[in-house]
Amino acid sequence: MLSFPETTPSDARLARRFAQLKALYLERSAHHSYPVAIPERLLELHAASLRADTATKRMEIQRGLDAWRQALDDATPK
């Protein structure tokens, strides 16, 4: 689903974060159903991260991942 060519330490950190969030989503989605927009947004962020060539763009991706994680947490039944 998400592959990431690692080229710099910043890219590697971002790739690890995507791997962690993907694993979290897969774990939770095994027990709950989520709106289609949640995995689609993760894929959009992944595509944007492949084009992110500056620290500012990578930070925007990190903020997007924070918002994505919050949306996943909000959609997860308690």
mmCIF file of the N, C-alpha and C atoms, coordinates in Angstrom:
data_MODEL
# 
_entry.id   MODEL 
# 
loop_
_atom_site.group_PDB 
_atom_site.id 
_atom_site.type_symbol 
_atom_site.label_atom_id 
_atom_site.label_alt_id 
_atom_site.label_comp_id 
_atom_site.label_asym_id 
_atom_site.label_entity_id 
_atom_site.label_seq_id 
_atom_site.pdbx_PDB_ins_code 
_atom_site.Cartn_x 
_atom_site.Cartn_y 
_atom_site.Cartn_z 
_atom_site.occupancy 
_atom_site.B_iso_or_equiv 
_atom_site.pdbx_formal_charge 
_atom_site.auth_seq_id 
_atom_site.auth_comp_id 
_atom_site.auth_asym_id 
_atom_site.auth_atom_id 
_atom_site.pdbx_PDB_model_num 
ATOM 1   N N  . MET A 1 1  ? 0.826   -1.188 0.000  1.00 0.00 ? 1  MET A N  1 
ATOM 2   C CA . MET A 1 1  ? 0.000   0.000  0.000  1.00 0.00 ? 1  MET A CA 1 
ATOM 3   C C  . MET A 1 1  ? 0.869   1.250  0.000  1.00 0.00 ? 1  MET A C  1 
ATOM 4   N N  . LEU A 1 2  ? 1.763   1.381  0.968  1.00 0.00 ? 2  LEU A N  1 
ATOM 5   C CA . LEU A 1 2  ? 2.613   2.558  1.041  1.00 0.00 ? 2  LEU A CA 1 
ATOM 6   C C  . LEU A 1 2  ? 4.065   2.148  0.962  1.00 0.00 ? 2  LEU A C  1 
ATOM 7   N N  . SER A 1 3  ? 4.702   2.483  -0.133 1.00 0.00 ? 3  SER A N  1 
ATOM 8   C CA . SER A 1 3  ? 6.138   2.243  -0.234 1.00 0.00 ? 3  SER A CA 1 
ATOM 9   C C  . SER A 1 3  ? 6.822   3.595  -0.204 1.00 0.00 ? 3  SER A C  1 
ATOM 10  N N  . PHE A 1 4  ? 8.035   3.620  0.267  1.00 0.00 ? 4  PHE A N  1 
ATOM 11  C CA . PHE A 1 4  ? 8.726   4.884  0.472  1.00 0.00 ? 4  PHE A CA 1 
ATOM 12  C C  . PHE A 1 4  ? 10.212  4.718  0.192  1.00 0.00 ? 4  PHE A C  1 
ATOM 13  N N  . PRO A 1 5  ? 10.731  5.316  -0.872 1.00 0.00 ? 5  PRO A N  1 
ATOM 14  C CA . PRO A 1 5  ? 12.172  5.245  -1.084 1.00 0.00 ? 5  PRO A CA 1 
ATOM 15  C C  . PRO A 1 5  ? 12.886  6.143  -0.075 1.00 0.00 ? 5  PRO A C  1 
ATOM 16  N N  . GLU A 1 6  ? 13.744  5.562  0.722  1.00 0.00 ? 6  GLU A N  1 
ATOM 17  C CA . GLU A 1 6  ? 14.446  6.334  1.751  1.00 0.00 ? 6  GLU A CA 1 
ATOM 18  C C  . GLU A 1 6  ? 15.711  6.938  1.153  1.00 0.00 ? 6  GLU A C  1 
ATOM 19  N N  . THR A 1 7  ? 15.822  8.262  1.243  1.00 0.00 ? 7  THR A N  1 
ATOM 20  C CA . THR A 1 7  ? 17.009  8.919  0.696  1.00 0.00 ? 7  THR A CA 1 
ATOM 21  C C  . THR A 1 7  ? 17.725  9.784  1.720  1.00 0.00 ? 7  THR A C  1 
ATOM 22  N N  . THR A 1 8  ? 17.009  10.361 2.667  1.00 0.00 ? 8  THR A N  1 
ATOM 23  C CA . THR A 1 8  ? 17.614  11.216 3.681  1.00 0.00 ? 8  THR A CA 1 
ATOM 24  C C  . THR A 1 8  ? 17.070  10.817 5.051  1.00 0.00 ? 8  THR A C  1 
ATOM 25  N N  . PRO A 1 9  ? 17.729  11.232 6.115  1.00 0.00 ? 9  PRO A N  1 
ATOM 26  C CA . PRO A 1 9  ? 17.194  10.931 7.455  1.00 0.00 ? 9  PRO A CA 1 
ATOM 27  C C  . PRO A 1 9  ? 15.772  11.476 7.657  1.00 0.00 ? 9  PRO A C  1 
ATOM 28  N N  . SER A 1 10 ? 15.488  12.654 7.116  1.00 0.00 ? 10 SER A N  1 
ATOM 29  C CA . SER A 1 10 ? 14.143  13.215 7.242  1.00 0.00 ? 10 SER A CA 1 
ATOM 30  C C  . SER A 1 10 ? 13.128  12.349 6.520  1.00 0.00 ? 10 SER A C  1 
ATOM 31  N N  . ASP A 1 11 ? 13.486  11.869 5.335  1.00 0.00 ? 11 ASP A N  1 
ATOM 32  C CA . ASP A 1 11 ? 12.603  10.977 4.585  1.00 0.00 ? 11 ASP A CA 1 
ATOM 33  C C  . ASP A 1 11 ? 12.404  9.668  5.340  1.00 0.00 ? 11 ASP A C  1 
ATOM 34  N N  . ALA A 1 12 ? 13.454  9.179  5.967  1.00 0.00 ? 12 ALA A N  1 
ATOM 35  C CA . ALA A 1 12 ? 13.361  7.922  6.719  1.00 0.00 ? 12 ALA A CA 1 
ATOM 36  C C  . ALA A 1 12 ? 12.424  8.079  7.912  1.00 0.00 ? 12 ALA A C  1 
ATOM 37  N N  . ARG A 1 13 ? 12.510  9.206  8.610  1.00 0.00 ? 13 ARG A N  1 
ATOM 38  C CA . ARG A 1 13 ? 11.609  9.452  9.748  1.00 0.00 ? 13 ARG A CA 1 
ATOM 39  C C  . ARG A 1 13 ? 10.162  9.531  9.281  1.00 0.00 ? 13 ARG A C  1 
ATOM 40  N N  . LEU A 1 14 ? 9.944   10.206 8.172  1.00 0.00 ? 14 LEU A N  1 
ATOM 41  C CA . LEU A 1 14 ? 8.599   10.314 7.626  1.00 0.00 ? 14 LEU A CA 1 
ATOM 42  C C  . LEU A 1 14 ? 8.090   8.942  7.192  1.00 0.00 ? 14 LEU A C  1 
ATOM 43  N N  . ALA A 1 15 ? 8.949   8.137  6.604  1.00 0.00 ? 15 ALA A N  1 
ATOM 44  C CA . ALA A 1 15 ? 8.563   6.789  6.186  1.00 0.00 ? 15 ALA A CA 1 
ATOM 45  C C  . ALA A 1 15 ? 8.195   5.932  7.394  1.00 0.00 ? 15 ALA A C  1 
ATOM 46  N N  . ARG A 1 16 ? 8.953   6.046  8.474  1.00 0.00 ? 16 ARG A N  1 
ATOM 47  C CA . ARG A 1 16 ? 8.629   5.295  9.693  1.00 0.00 ? 16 ARG A CA 1 
ATOM 48  C C  . ARG A 1 16 ? 7.281   5.721  10.262 1.00 0.00 ? 16 ARG A C  1 
ATOM 49  N N  . ARG A 1 17 ? 7.014   7.007  10.218 1.00 0.00 ? 17 ARG A N  1 
ATOM 50  C CA . ARG A 1 17 ? 5.733   7.498  10.733 1.00 0.00 ? 17 ARG A CA 1 
ATOM 51  C C  . ARG A 1 17 ? 4.581   6.969  9.894  1.00 0.00 ? 17 ARG A C  1 
ATOM 52  N N  . PHE A 1 18 ? 4.740   6.962  8.574  1.00 0.00 ? 18 PHE A N  1 
ATOM 53  C CA . PHE A 1 18 ? 3.702   6.385  7.719  1.00 0.00 ? 18 PHE A CA 1 
ATOM 54  C C  . PHE A 1 18 ? 3.507   4.908  8.042  1.00 0.00 ? 18 PHE A C  1 
ATOM 55  N N  . ALA A 1 19 ? 4.586   4.184  8.246  1.00 0.00 ? 19 ALA A N  1 
ATOM 56  C CA . ALA A 1 19 ? 4.481   2.753  8.565  1.00 0.00 ? 19 ALA A CA 1 
ATOM 57  C C  . ALA A 1 19 ? 3.740   2.548  9.881  1.00 0.00 ? 19 ALA A C  1 
ATOM 58  N N  . GLN A 1 20 ? 4.034   3.370  10.879 1.00 0.00 ? 20 GLN A N  1 
ATOM 59  C CA . GLN A 1 20 ? 3.361   3.258  12.174 1.00 0.00 ? 20 GLN A CA 1 
ATOM 60  C C  . GLN A 1 20 ? 1.873   3.565  12.058 1.00 0.00 ? 20 GLN A C  1 
ATOM 61  N N  . LEU A 1 21 ? 1.537   4.624  11.324 1.00 0.00 ? 21 LEU A N  1 
ATOM 62  C CA . LEU A 1 21 ? 0.137   4.998  11.188 1.00 0.00 ? 21 LEU A CA 1 
ATOM 63  C C  . LEU A 1 21 ? -0.625  3.997  10.324 1.00 0.00 ? 21 LEU A C  1 
ATOM 64  N N  . LYS A 1 22 ? 0.032   3.456  9.320  1.00 0.00 ? 22 LYS A N  1 
ATOM 65  C CA . LYS A 1 22 ? -0.602  2.420  8.500  1.00 0.00 ? 22 LYS A CA 1 
ATOM 66  C C  . LYS A 1 22 ? -0.906  1.199  9.367  1.00 0.00 ? 22 LYS A C  1 
ATOM 67  N N  . ALA A 1 23 ? 0.044   0.795  10.190 1.00 0.00 ? 23 ALA A N  1 
ATOM 68  C CA . ALA A 1 23 ? -0.165  -0.354 11.076 1.00 0.00 ? 23 ALA A CA 1 
ATOM 69  C C  . ALA A 1 23 ? -1.301  -0.077 12.053 1.00 0.00 ? 23 ALA A C  1 
ATOM 70  N N  . LEU A 1 24 ? -1.360  1.134  12.591 1.00 0.00 ? 24 LEU A N  1 
ATOM 71  C CA . LEU A 1 24 ? -2.435  1.505  13.504 1.00 0.00 ? 24 LEU A CA 1 
ATOM 72  C C  . LEU A 1 24 ? -3.783  1.418  12.795 1.00 0.00 ? 24 LEU A C  1 
ATOM 73  N N  . TYR A 1 25 ? -3.855  1.955  11.578 1.00 0.00 ? 25 TYR A N  1 
ATOM 74  C CA . TYR A 1 25 ? -5.104  1.903  10.823 1.00 0.00 ? 25 TYR A CA 1 
ATOM 75  C C  . TYR A 1 25 ? -5.507  0.454  10.543 1.00 0.00 ? 25 TYR A C  1 
ATOM 76  N N  . LEU A 1 26 ? -4.568  -0.363 10.108 1.00 0.00 ? 26 LEU A N  1 
ATOM 77  C CA . LEU A 1 26 ? -4.891  -1.753 9.794  1.00 0.00 ? 26 LEU A CA 1 
ATOM 78  C C  . LEU A 1 26 ? -5.368  -2.505 11.033 1.00 0.00 ? 26 LEU A C  1 
ATOM 79  N N  . GLU A 1 27 ? -4.741  -2.233 12.161 1.00 0.00 ? 27 GLU A N  1 
ATOM 80  C CA . GLU A 1 27 ? -5.149  -2.883 13.410 1.00 0.00 ? 27 GLU A CA 1 
ATOM 81  C C  . GLU A 1 27 ? -6.577  -2.478 13.786 1.00 0.00 ? 27 GLU A C  1 
ATOM 82  N N  . ARG A 1 28 ? -6.839  -1.183 13.744 1.00 0.00 ? 28 ARG A N  1 
ATOM 83  C CA . ARG A 1 28 ? -8.162  -0.700 14.130 1.00 0.00 ? 28 ARG A CA 1 
ATOM 84  C C  . ARG A 1 28 ? -9.232  -1.091 13.112 1.00 0.00 ? 28 ARG A C  1 
ATOM 85  N N  . SER A 1 29 ? -8.893  -1.069 11.829 1.00 0.00 ? 29 SER A N  1 
ATOM 86  C CA . SER A 1 29 ? -9.897  -1.373 10.809 1.00 0.00 ? 29 SER A CA 1 
ATOM 87  C C  . SER A 1 29 ? -10.262 -2.855 10.799 1.00 0.00 ? 29 SER A C  1 
ATOM 88  N N  . ALA A 1 30 ? -9.464  -3.678 11.447 1.00 0.00 ? 30 ALA A N  1 
ATOM 89  C CA . ALA A 1 30 ? -9.820  -5.085 11.579 1.00 0.00 ? 30 ALA A CA 1 
ATOM 90  C C  . ALA A 1 30 ? -11.005 -5.253 12.532 1.00 0.00 ? 30 ALA A C  1 
ATOM 91  N N  . HIS A 1 31 ? -11.221 -4.276 13.407 1.00 0.00 ? 31 HIS A N  1 
ATOM 92  C CA . HIS A 1 31 ? -12.287 -4.353 14.401 1.00 0.00 ? 31 HIS A CA 1 
ATOM 93  C C  . HIS A 1 31 ? -13.429 -3.381 14.148 1.00 0.00 ? 31 HIS A C  1 
ATOM 94  N N  . HIS A 1 32 ? -13.178 -2.320 13.399 1.00 0.00 ? 32 HIS A N  1 
ATOM 95  C CA . HIS A 1 32 ? -14.173 -1.272 13.184 1.00 0.00 ? 32 HIS A CA 1 
ATOM 96  C C  . HIS A 1 32 ? -14.185 -0.893 11.709 1.00 0.00 ? 32 HIS A C  1 
ATOM 97  N N  . SER A 1 33 ? -15.313 -0.387 11.254 1.00 0.00 ? 33 SER A N  1 
ATOM 98  C CA . SER A 1 33 ? -15.356 0.142  9.896  1.00 0.00 ? 33 SER A CA 1 
ATOM 99  C C  . SER A 1 33 ? -15.186 1.658  9.966  1.00 0.00 ? 33 SER A C  1 
ATOM 100 N N  . TYR A 1 34 ? -14.519 2.187  8.968  1.00 0.00 ? 34 TYR A N  1 
ATOM 101 C CA . TYR A 1 34 ? -14.232 3.614  8.919  1.00 0.00 ? 34 TYR A CA 1 
ATOM 102 C C  . TYR A 1 34 ? -14.744 4.196  7.607  1.00 0.00 ? 34 TYR A C  1 
ATOM 103 N N  . PRO A 1 35 ? -15.035 5.495  7.586  1.00 0.00 ? 35 PRO A N  1 
ATOM 104 C CA . PRO A 1 35 ? -15.406 6.135  6.325  1.00 0.00 ? 35 PRO A CA 1 
ATOM 105 C C  . PRO A 1 35 ? -14.254 5.998  5.315  1.00 0.00 ? 35 PRO A C  1 
ATOM 106 N N  . VAL A 1 36 ? -14.607 5.897  4.057  1.00 0.00 ? 36 VAL A N  1 
ATOM 107 C CA . VAL A 1 36 ? -13.604 5.726  2.999  1.00 0.00 ? 36 VAL A CA 1 
ATOM 108 C C  . VAL A 1 36 ? -12.629 6.901  2.965  1.00 0.00 ? 36 VAL A C  1 
ATOM 109 N N  . ALA A 1 37 ? -13.052 8.051  3.426  1.00 0.00 ? 37 ALA A N  1 
ATOM 110 C CA . ALA A 1 37 ? -12.195 9.242  3.388  1.00 0.00 ? 37 ALA A CA 1 
ATOM 111 C C  . ALA A 1 37 ? -10.940 9.082  4.245  1.00 0.00 ? 37 ALA A C  1 
ATOM 112 N N  . ILE A 1 38 ? -10.996 8.275  5.286  1.00 0.00 ? 38 ILE A N  1 
ATOM 113 C CA . ILE A 1 38 ? -9.832  8.150  6.175  1.00 0.00 ? 38 ILE A CA 1 
ATOM 114 C C  . ILE A 1 38 ? -8.659  7.469  5.472  1.00 0.00 ? 38 ILE A C  1 
ATOM 115 N N  . PRO A 1 39 ? -8.820  6.277  4.894  1.00 0.00 ? 39 PRO A N  1 
ATOM 116 C CA . PRO A 1 39 ? -7.658  5.710  4.198  1.00 0.00 ? 39 PRO A CA 1 
ATOM 117 C C  . PRO A 1 39 ? -7.273  6.497  2.949  1.00 0.00 ? 39 PRO A C  1 
ATOM 118 N N  . GLU A 1 40 ? -8.266  7.102  2.291  1.00 0.00 ? 40 GLU A N  1 
ATOM 119 C CA . GLU A 1 40 ? -7.948  7.912  1.107  1.00 0.00 ? 40 GLU A CA 1 
ATOM 120 C C  . GLU A 1 40 ? -7.061  9.095  1.485  1.00 0.00 ? 40 GLU A C  1 
ATOM 121 N N  . ARG A 1 41 ? -7.346  9.723  2.608  1.00 0.00 ? 41 ARG A N  1 
ATOM 122 C CA . ARG A 1 41 ? -6.530  10.866 3.052  1.00 0.00 ? 41 ARG A CA 1 
ATOM 123 C C  . ARG A 1 41 ? -5.099  10.431 3.353  1.00 0.00 ? 41 ARG A C  1 
ATOM 124 N N  . LEU A 1 42 ? -4.931  9.255  3.941  1.00 0.00 ? 42 LEU A N  1 
ATOM 125 C CA . LEU A 1 42 ? -3.580  8.758  4.207  1.00 0.00 ? 42 LEU A CA 1 
ATOM 126 C C  . LEU A 1 42 ? -2.835  8.546  2.897  1.00 0.00 ? 42 LEU A C  1 
ATOM 127 N N  . LEU A 1 43 ? -3.507  8.015  1.890  1.00 0.00 ? 43 LEU A N  1 
ATOM 128 C CA . LEU A 1 43 ? -2.870  7.821  0.584  1.00 0.00 ? 43 LEU A CA 1 
ATOM 129 C C  . LEU A 1 43 ? -2.530  9.156  -0.074 1.00 0.00 ? 43 LEU A C  1 
ATOM 130 N N  . GLU A 1 44 ? -3.400  10.146 0.092  1.00 0.00 ? 44 GLU A N  1 
ATOM 131 C CA . GLU A 1 44 ? -3.114  11.484 -0.446 1.00 0.00 ? 44 GLU A CA 1 
ATOM 132 C C  . GLU A 1 44 ? -1.876  12.079 0.222  1.00 0.00 ? 44 GLU A C  1 
ATOM 133 N N  . LEU A 1 45 ? -1.794  11.941 1.532  1.00 0.00 ? 45 LEU A N  1 
ATOM 134 C CA . LEU A 1 45 ? -0.630  12.453 2.256  1.00 0.00 ? 45 LEU A CA 1 
ATOM 135 C C  . LEU A 1 45 ? 0.636   11.724 1.820  1.00 0.00 ? 45 LEU A C  1 
ATOM 136 N N  . HIS A 1 46 ? 0.521   10.427 1.593  1.00 0.00 ? 46 HIS A N  1 
ATOM 137 C CA . HIS A 1 46 ? 1.672   9.652  1.140  1.00 0.00 ? 46 HIS A CA 1 
ATOM 138 C C  . HIS A 1 46 ? 2.140   10.149 -0.216 1.00 0.00 ? 46 HIS A C  1 
ATOM 139 N N  . ALA A 1 47 ? 1.212   10.352 -1.137 1.00 0.00 ? 47 ALA A N  1 
ATOM 140 C CA . ALA A 1 47 ? 1.581   10.854 -2.467 1.00 0.00 ? 47 ALA A CA 1 
ATOM 141 C C  . ALA A 1 47 ? 2.243   12.223 -2.364 1.00 0.00 ? 47 ALA A C  1 
ATOM 142 N N  . ALA A 1 48 ? 1.700   13.087 -1.513 1.00 0.00 ? 48 ALA A N  1 
ATOM 143 C CA . ALA A 1 48 ? 2.294   14.418 -1.325 1.00 0.00 ? 48 ALA A CA 1 
ATOM 144 C C  . ALA A 1 48 ? 3.688   14.318 -0.713 1.00 0.00 ? 48 ALA A C  1 
ATOM 145 N N  . SER A 1 49 ? 3.879   13.355 0.171  1.00 0.00 ? 49 SER A N  1 
ATOM 146 C CA . SER A 1 49 ? 5.185   13.215 0.816  1.00 0.00 ? 49 SER A CA 1 
ATOM 147 C C  . SER A 1 49 ? 6.258   12.769 -0.175 1.00 0.00 ? 49 SER A C  1 
ATOM 148 N N  . LEU A 1 50 ? 5.858   12.030 -1.190 1.00 0.00 ? 50 LEU A N  1 
ATOM 149 C CA . LEU A 1 50 ? 6.834   11.616 -2.207 1.00 0.00 ? 50 LEU A CA 1 
ATOM 150 C C  . LEU A 1 50 ? 7.329   12.804 -3.024 1.00 0.00 ? 50 LEU A C  1 
ATOM 151 N N  . ARG A 1 51 ? 6.530   13.855 -3.076 1.00 0.00 ? 51 ARG A N  1 
ATOM 152 C CA . ARG A 1 51 ? 6.919   15.068 -3.803 1.00 0.00 ? 51 ARG A CA 1 
ATOM 153 C C  . ARG A 1 51 ? 7.548   16.119 -2.883 1.00 0.00 ? 51 ARG A C  1 
ATOM 154 N N  . ALA A 1 52 ? 7.479   15.913 -1.576 1.00 0.00 ? 52 ALA A N  1 
ATOM 155 C CA . ALA A 1 52 ? 7.990   16.895 -0.612 1.00 0.00 ? 52 ALA A CA 1 
ATOM 156 C C  . ALA A 1 52 ? 9.511   16.917 -0.668 1.00 0.00 ? 52 ALA A C  1 
ATOM 157 N N  . ASP A 1 53 ? 10.045  18.029 -1.126 1.00 0.00 ? 53 ASP A N  1 
ATOM 158 C CA . ASP A 1 53 ? 11.493  18.126 -1.284 1.00 0.00 ? 53 ASP A CA 1 
ATOM 159 C C  . ASP A 1 53 ? 12.134  19.180 -0.381 1.00 0.00 ? 53 ASP A C  1 
ATOM 160 N N  . THR A 1 54 ? 11.337  19.796 0.475  1.00 0.00 ? 54 THR A N  1 
ATOM 161 C CA . THR A 1 54 ? 11.883  20.779 1.412  1.00 0.00 ? 54 THR A CA 1 
ATOM 162 C C  . THR A 1 54 ? 11.392  20.459 2.819  1.00 0.00 ? 54 THR A C  1 
ATOM 163 N N  . ALA A 1 55 ? 12.073  21.015 3.782  1.00 0.00 ? 55 ALA A N  1 
ATOM 164 C CA . ALA A 1 55 ? 11.681  20.803 5.179  1.00 0.00 ? 55 ALA A CA 1 
ATOM 165 C C  . ALA A 1 55 ? 10.293  21.374 5.444  1.00 0.00 ? 55 ALA A C  1 
ATOM 166 N N  . THR A 1 56 ? 9.970   22.482 4.819  1.00 0.00 ? 56 THR A N  1 
ATOM 167 C CA . THR A 1 56 ? 8.654   23.087 5.009  1.00 0.00 ? 56 THR A CA 1 
ATOM 168 C C  . THR A 1 56 ? 7.554   22.165 4.515  1.00 0.00 ? 56 THR A C  1 
ATOM 169 N N  . LYS A 1 57 ? 7.760   21.571 3.353  1.00 0.00 ? 57 LYS A N  1 
ATOM 170 C CA . LYS A 1 57 ? 6.758   20.646 2.811  1.00 0.00 ? 57 LYS A CA 1 
ATOM 171 C C  . LYS A 1 57 ? 6.649   19.395 3.668  1.00 0.00 ? 57 LYS A C  1 
ATOM 172 N N  . ARG A 1 58 ? 7.778   18.891 4.173  1.00 0.00 ? 58 ARG A N  1 
ATOM 173 C CA . ARG A 1 58 ? 7.726   17.727 5.054  1.00 0.00 ? 58 ARG A CA 1 
ATOM 174 C C  . ARG A 1 58 ? 6.993   18.054 6.355  1.00 0.00 ? 58 ARG A C  1 
ATOM 175 N N  . MET A 1 59 ? 7.161   19.273 6.867  1.00 0.00 ? 59 MET A N  1 
ATOM 176 C CA . MET A 1 59 ? 6.457   19.686 8.075  1.00 0.00 ? 59 MET A CA 1 
ATOM 177 C C  . MET A 1 59 ? 4.958   19.761 7.808  1.00 0.00 ? 59 MET A C  1 
ATOM 178 N N  . GLU A 1 60 ? 4.561   20.225 6.630  1.00 0.00 ? 60 GLU A N  1 
ATOM 179 C CA . GLU A 1 60 ? 3.143   20.246 6.280  1.00 0.00 ? 60 GLU A CA 1 
ATOM 180 C C  . GLU A 1 60 ? 2.578   18.820 6.258  1.00 0.00 ? 60 GLU A C  1 
ATOM 181 N N  . ILE A 1 61 ? 3.362   17.879 5.769  1.00 0.00 ? 61 ILE A N  1 
ATOM 182 C CA . ILE A 1 61 ? 2.947   16.472 5.754  1.00 0.00 ? 61 ILE A CA 1 
ATOM 183 C C  . ILE A 1 61 ? 2.779   15.978 7.196  1.00 0.00 ? 61 ILE A C  1 
ATOM 184 N N  . GLN A 1 62 ? 3.739   16.328 8.065  1.00 0.00 ? 62 GLN A N  1 
ATOM 185 C CA . GLN A 1 62 ? 3.654   15.916 9.472  1.00 0.00 ? 62 GLN A CA 1 
ATOM 186 C C  . GLN A 1 62 ? 2.377   16.475 10.122 1.00 0.00 ? 62 GLN A C  1 
ATOM 187 N N  . ARG A 1 63 ? 2.062   17.731 9.821  1.00 0.00 ? 63 ARG A N  1 
ATOM 188 C CA . ARG A 1 63 ? 0.831   18.320 10.365 1.00 0.00 ? 63 ARG A CA 1 
ATOM 189 C C  . ARG A 1 63 ? -0.396  17.609 9.807  1.00 0.00 ? 63 ARG A C  1 
ATOM 190 N N  . GLY A 1 64 ? -0.338  17.267 8.526  1.00 0.00 ? 64 GLY A N  1 
ATOM 191 C CA . GLY A 1 64 ? -1.432  16.510 7.928  1.00 0.00 ? 64 GLY A CA 1 
ATOM 192 C C  . GLY A 1 64 ? -1.598  15.150 8.576  1.00 0.00 ? 64 GLY A C  1 
ATOM 193 N N  . LEU A 1 65 ? -0.481  14.508 8.914  1.00 0.00 ? 65 LEU A N  1 
ATOM 194 C CA . LEU A 1 65 ? -0.535  13.211 9.593  1.00 0.00 ? 65 LEU A CA 1 
ATOM 195 C C  . LEU A 1 65 ? -1.105  13.356 11.004 1.00 0.00 ? 65 LEU A C  1 
ATOM 196 N N  . ASP A 1 66 ? -0.758  14.455 11.678 1.00 0.00 ? 66 ASP A N  1 
ATOM 197 C CA . ASP A 1 66 ? -1.346  14.711 13.003 1.00 0.00 ? 66 ASP A CA 1 
ATOM 198 C C  . ASP A 1 66 ? -2.863  14.831 12.892 1.00 0.00 ? 66 ASP A C  1 
ATOM 199 N N  . ALA A 1 67 ? -3.334  15.579 11.893 1.00 0.00 ? 67 ALA A N  1 
ATOM 200 C CA . ALA A 1 67 ? -4.771  15.756 11.690 1.00 0.00 ? 67 ALA A CA 1 
ATOM 201 C C  . ALA A 1 67 ? -5.421  14.435 11.298 1.00 0.00 ? 67 ALA A C  1 
ATOM 202 N N  . TRP A 1 68 ? -4.737  13.640 10.485 1.00 0.00 ? 68 TRP A N  1 
ATOM 203 C CA . TRP A 1 68 ? -5.260  12.336 10.080 1.00 0.00 ? 68 TRP A CA 1 
ATOM 204 C C  . TRP A 1 68 ? -5.407  11.425 11.300 1.00 0.00 ? 68 TRP A C  1 
ATOM 205 N N  . ARG A 1 69 ? -4.397  11.417 12.146 1.00 0.00 ? 69 ARG A N  1 
ATOM 206 C CA . ARG A 1 69 ? -4.442  10.589 13.363 1.00 0.00 ? 69 ARG A CA 1 
ATOM 207 C C  . ARG A 1 69 ? -5.601  11.019 14.252 1.00 0.00 ? 69 ARG A C  1 
ATOM 208 N N  . GLN A 1 70 ? -5.820  12.322 14.363 1.00 0.00 ? 70 GLN A N  1 
ATOM 209 C CA . GLN A 1 70 ? -6.927  12.829 15.175 1.00 0.00 ? 70 GLN A CA 1 
ATOM 210 C C  . GLN A 1 70 ? -8.263  12.391 14.575 1.00 0.00 ? 70 GLN A C  1 
ATOM 211 N N  . ALA A 1 71 ? -8.388  12.452 13.247 1.00 0.00 ? 71 ALA A N  1 
ATOM 212 C CA . ALA A 1 71 ? -9.623  12.012 12.588 1.00 0.00 ? 71 ALA A CA 1 
ATOM 213 C C  . ALA A 1 71 ? -9.851  10.521 12.817 1.00 0.00 ? 71 ALA A C  1 
ATOM 214 N N  . LEU A 1 72 ? -8.775  9.730  12.781 1.00 0.00 ? 72 LEU A N  1 
ATOM 215 C CA . LEU A 1 72 ? -8.895  8.296  13.040 1.00 0.00 ? 72 LEU A CA 1 
ATOM 216 C C  . LEU A 1 72 ? -9.327  8.056  14.483 1.00 0.00 ? 72 LEU A C  1 
ATOM 217 N N  . ASP A 1 73 ? -8.724  8.768  15.413 1.00 0.00 ? 73 ASP A N  1 
ATOM 218 C CA . ASP A 1 73 ? -9.092  8.621  16.825 1.00 0.00 ? 73 ASP A CA 1 
ATOM 219 C C  . ASP A 1 73 ? -10.551 9.028  17.048 1.00 0.00 ? 73 ASP A C  1 
ATOM 220 N N  . ASP A 1 74 ? -10.981 10.118 16.403 1.00 0.00 ? 74 ASP A N  1 
ATOM 221 C CA . ASP A 1 74 ? -12.358 10.586 16.567 1.00 0.00 ? 74 ASP A CA 1 
ATOM 222 C C  . ASP A 1 74 ? -13.360 9.590  15.987 1.00 0.00 ? 74 ASP A C  1 
ATOM 223 N N  . ALA A 1 75 ? -12.970 8.896  14.913 1.00 0.00 ? 75 ALA A N  1 
ATOM 224 C CA . ALA A 1 75 ? -13.885 7.952  14.256 1.00 0.00 ? 75 ALA A CA 1 
ATOM 225 C C  . ALA A 1 75 ? -13.879 6.571  14.911 1.00 0.00 ? 75 ALA A C  1 
ATOM 226 N N  . THR A 1 76 ? -12.926 6.344  15.808 1.00 0.00 ? 76 THR A N  1 
ATOM 227 C CA . THR A 1 76 ? -12.839 5.036  16.461 1.00 0.00 ? 76 THR A CA 1 
ATOM 228 C C  . THR A 1 76 ? -13.826 4.957  17.608 1.00 0.00 ? 76 THR A C  1 
ATOM 229 N N  . PRO A 1 77 ? -14.717 3.952  17.585 1.00 0.00 ? 77 PRO A N  1 
ATOM 230 C CA . PRO A 1 77 ? -15.664 3.805  18.704 1.00 0.00 ? 77 PRO A CA 1 
ATOM 231 C C  . PRO A 1 77 ? -14.915 3.566  20.018 1.00 0.00 ? 77 PRO A C  1 
ATOM 232 N N  . LYS A 1 78 ? -15.450 4.119  21.054 1.00 0.00 ? 78 LYS A N  1 
ATOM 233 C CA . LYS A 1 78 ? -14.807 3.960  22.377 1.00 0.00 ? 78 LYS A CA 1 
ATOM 234 C C  . LYS A 1 78 ? -15.393 2.781  23.101 1.00 0.00 ? 78 LYS A C  1 
# 
